[in-house]
């Protein structure tokens, strides 16, 4: 089978796309001894003038003949004008893309190896459909996966690449701590795999100890203690937080975020829509509830404590604990207490710890 004239790598995540492009470029560049026959160009463009400039540089690089003969390698990276943006939809950009297609169709892979990496892309465009058949085409990521499933896939792939394994609880905790940041996720997996040792398993305790809380701050110790209903632990956690120079506002934010999720879970569990078993929340029931009520959240999949259906299912199971959630009335009262505490610290800015201690006692005593 004849070689494809060029390599095209695309996807929605620029970090993953660029990483794979770097790997492919490194392999091809290693076969070229002359460093002047290797060229990396930036395809990022904020406007149509920058698109034209990038295309002129790329055209010149592809059509240049190696000074000493032999094969050349050209990588056009970080292409941004293939997305559904104002710049991507502009008539001038579309003409440049047509010229790019004609240029790529005439590339001789024996003379010049061309790599193009682009993220994000609009796959409805005819150019992308042409690339799927004409190029050595790779779509980074898997279609049909929701945000959490896609991140799980990235984490599992990186764990396997590091020669390690990861327990389900550790994976759930890692995703809840990291959020939707692929770059951080990959780096944290590498760190944890190194800590676990070659062929070792990444345990939940490792993630708890070594991974910072990059997501929404829901893993404050005070929030954890408060939602467990443990007054003594809550007061001790508050003391440690303020002793270390902490502020009251992130604590209140964490408590409000957690309490909003508990309110939604309480309603779903009271109506029997969602059940909690020994392995966490019932996935099938949760998906049915999401299909029935998800539209009331505007169809947004963005991670937010206002939308229980946008959360990591493992994390929700952890929030729900053993299923013995506070009564709905108590959860509503707690939310009012958080608001009152916020207003109180504005008036008593020098007594923040005392304000939160009084709030905790009223809620948990």
Buried (B, 14 or more C-beta within 10 A) or exposed (E): EEEBBBBBBBBBBBBBBBBBBBEBBEEBBEEBEEEEBBBBBBBBBEBBEBBBEBBEBBEEBBEBEBEEEEBBBBBBBBBBBBBEBEBBEBEEBBBBBEEBBEBBEEBEBEEBBBBBBBBBBEBEBEBBEBBEEBBBBBBBBEEEEEBBEBBBEBBBEBBEEBEBBBBEBBBBBBBBBBBBBBBBBBEBBBBBBEBBEEEBBBBBEBBBEEBEBBBBBBBBBBBBBBBEBBBEBBBBBBEEBBEEEBEBEBBBBBBBBBBBBBBBBBBBBEEEBBEBEEEBBBEEBBBEBBEEBBEEBEEEBEBBBEBBBBBBBBBBBBBBEEEEBBEEEBBBBBBEBBEBBBEBBEEEEEBBBBBBBBBBEEBBE
